[in-house]
Amino acid sequence: MPSFLSARTSKAVKLITSLFFCYHVAAVGAVNFPPNTALSRYVYRPFSYYIALFAQNQSWDMFDTIPYDHKLTIEVLTQDAQGKNLVLSPFTPRLVENDPRLSTLFYRLYPSSNACEECWSKYILGMCNRLKGEIGKKLEINPQQVSFSLNFVRDQLRSLEQIRNSGILSDKVVMARGPVSCMQ
Amino acid sequence: MNKIIDKLIGFWFRPTDSWSYAALRIGYALSTLDQWQSIWRHRLDFFGEMASIGINGTKMYSGAIPSIFTLAQSPNAITASCIAALIAAILLICGIANRICAIALFYWHYSLAFDLFPAISGYDMIIKVMGFILMVSPLGNEWNIQRVIGAKKSRTASHSKVPVYGLYLLRWQLFVIYLVTVWLKTPDQYWRNGQFLSYFMMSLYSKTPLPVFAHMEAISVVFSFGTLLVECSIPFLLCLRRWRFVGLLLGLGLHIGIGFTTNLQLFSLAILVMYPAFFDSKDLAFLREAFTKIKKPLAASRA
């Protein structure tokens, strides 16, 4: 404590700080309280503003079930001004394969995922800006007719028994989101 | 009432050695650097005018203040923000301007929470919550560059005492991380039948995703159940002085094992750097004594 504070003030400051720490401990516990109980919203309510304000939301569900894929490849499909099909990386510079951060991102953009519709809208905006900008110029994409699809090429793991019997790890599953026109 | 207040204050403000905070500070900065390098090469895709991700400007944004990337939109501003975060992390490792760097880095992590979504992972959250606690903790003056330079001139170093509250907050946070993750795993059929590890080692997270792991189901059962047992034991073992080093060894084994066999090294680092919150000067003294006991017979046998 700063030495210019009187003993009484110092004690008061320590008390308030101590109460804040108790509140923070309770908040961390509350935000991890199971969400699907009858008590959940009552437990969470006193802390919701504090948690949101300081971005203290936390979710520790990493690997609460198996990863379903042996490999995940993401492709942006578009066309140049001559109609030739182009297959691009969804990010520049070139996507690093098996980067866990980027697989997290694209699982949340996956067609059947309800994780974040705003995220998909944001992705469309960013990709359209890219295709209409410098990258589009290099690839000779017509900026008046830009559209793209996002392809999710999953090497989906087979069951252990299937792998033991066949020696083959996975089956290819391709899902697409789009096509999306950048002129909207 | 006064007694209760004194006990409460005494609990949170009990004096402790500051070296634990120094270890936490350095570990936090190192994990921030590891996280930073994973973001750096895609920074113009992640942030600013050309961003493909982020929830800034959407109804999902709930922050108190604008994120740095709301203010830094152009490519040069984004690059400058990232370099500022890099400098703050390096200064924090060196123990220079600790408080300012801790605040700056928390602002960086706070901004990432919004601007990096949905590319944000568990290890980003671990570093972020640790950063918040360290931002409000006494960081002490141990293990900094001035001491390293000064140690050459003087053998005596003063070890300051600081309040323990930051360590308690981090211990609680680690408890929550481990126990909640076990709680969420145990209902899953693959954890329950012990097949989790076989699938995991053949997945996109593994460094060696080979079909041979499908033939190692018995080993998978041992390691899957072992993982759950270790994860729910670690926080309790770390709390008990007698078992603290057992908890440390189990944690090191688990997370270094994950780091070596998968591409999730950042996760391992982010968790392990929280462990110093459980250790104090008595544990350090125990370690020194143990090393001295090992060293003496070795020196004698050489002589």
Interface residues (C-beta under 8 A of the other chain):
Chain A: K11 K14 L15 T17 S18 L19 F21 C22 H24 V25 V28 G29 N32 P34 A52 L53 F54 A55 Q56 N57 Q58 S59 W60 D61 M62 F63 D64 T65 I66 P67 Y68 D69 H70 K71 L72 P90 F91 T92 P93 V96 N98 D99 P100 R101 L102 S103 T104 L105 R108 L109 A115 C116 E118 C119 K122 Y123 L125 G126 M127 N129 R130 G133 L157 L160 I163 R164 G167 I168 L169
Chain B: I5 L8 I9 F11 W12 F13 S38 I39 R41 H42 L44 D45 E49 M50 A51 S52 I53 G54 I55 T58 K59 M60 S62 G63 A64 H109 Y110 A113 F114 F117 P118 A119 I120 S121 G122 M125 K128 V129 F132 Y165 Y168 L169 W172 Q173 V176 I177 V180 T181 W183 L184 K185 D188 Y190 W191 Q195 F196 S198 Y199 F200 M202 S203 L204 Y205 P209 P211 A214 H215 E217 N263 L264 F267
